[in-house]
């Protein structure tokens, strides 16, 4: 999957954020907060070729049922697309 905006993942006081860089600073409304699973997915995005790969990775890493994982991943990807990140 292709990340369209320049964003850097940073940890601040135990929380994970995406910080816009370069031109993305002007196109965004500030920092983006990531949950633990969101940060896990973020690290996989550029390598993953499909949503199925993300689902498999989440199922292997977390104690969650497949339906919940699919719904949450779909919501995460939808939000990133709406924000012009993916």
C-alpha positions as CSV (number, residue, x, y, z in Angstrom):
1,X,0.0,0.0,0.0
2,X,1.3,3.5,-0.8
3,X,1.5,6.2,1.8
4,X,0.9,9.5,0.0
5,X,1.8,12.0,2.7
6,X,5.2,12.4,4.4
7,X,4.5,11.3,8.0
8,X,6.9,10.2,10.6
9,X,5.9,7.9,13.5
10,X,7.0,9.3,16.9
11,X,6.5,8.3,20.5
12,X,5.8,11.1,22.9
13,X,5.1,10.4,26.6
14,X,4.1,6.8,25.8
15,X,1.7,7.8,23.0
16,X,2.3,7.2,19.3
17,X,1.7,10.0,16.8
18,X,2.2,10.6,13.1
19,X,4.0,13.9,12.6
20,X,3.6,15.6,9.2
21,X,6.8,16.5,7.3
22,X,7.6,18.8,4.4
23,X,4.6,19.9,2.4
24,X,2.3,17.6,4.5
25,X,2.7,20.1,7.4
26,X,0.6,22.6,5.4
27,X,-1.9,20.0,4.3
28,X,-2.8,18.6,7.7
29,X,-4.4,19.8,10.9
30,X,-1.6,18.7,13.1
31,X,-0.5,15.4,14.7
32,X,-2.3,12.2,14.2
33,X,-2.7,9.9,17.2
34,X,-2.3,6.1,16.7
35,X,-3.6,3.4,19.1
36,X,-1.3,0.4,19.8
37,X,-2.9,-1.5,16.9
38,X,-2.9,1.5,14.6
39,X,0.9,1.9,15.2
40,X,1.3,-1.8,14.5
41,X,-0.6,-1.5,11.3
42,X,1.3,1.7,10.3
43,X,4.6,-0.2,10.4
44,X,3.2,-2.8,8.0
45,X,1.4,-0.6,5.5
46,X,4.1,0.0,3.0
47,X,5.1,-3.7,3.0
48,X,1.6,-5.1,2.8
49,X,0.1,-5.7,-0.6
50,X,-3.4,-6.3,0.6
51,X,-5.8,-5.8,3.5
52,X,-5.7,-9.6,3.9
53,X,-2.0,-9.4,4.8
54,X,-2.9,-6.9,7.5
55,X,-5.7,-9.1,8.9
56,X,-3.3,-12.1,9.0
57,X,-0.7,-10.0,10.9
58,X,-3.2,-8.7,13.4
59,X,-4.6,-12.2,14.0
60,X,-1.1,-13.5,14.6
61,X,-0.1,-10.6,17.0
62,X,-3.3,-10.0,19.0
63,X,-6.0,-12.0,20.7
64,X,-8.9,-10.9,18.5
65,X,-11.5,-12.7,16.4
66,X,-11.3,-12.3,12.6
67,X,-14.5,-10.4,12.2
68,X,-13.4,-7.7,14.7
69,X,-9.9,-7.5,13.1
70,X,-11.4,-7.1,9.6
71,X,-13.9,-4.4,10.7
72,X,-11.2,-2.4,12.7
73,X,-8.6,-2.6,9.9
74,X,-11.2,-1.6,7.3
75,X,-12.2,1.4,9.5
76,X,-8.5,2.3,9.9
77,X,-7.8,2.2,6.2
78,X,-10.9,4.1,5.4
79,X,-9.9,6.9,7.7
80,X,-6.4,7.0,6.2
81,X,-7.9,7.2,2.7
82,X,-10.4,10.0,3.8
83,X,-7.5,12.0,5.1
84,X,-5.5,11.5,1.9
85,X,-2.8,9.5,3.6
86,X,-3.3,6.3,1.6
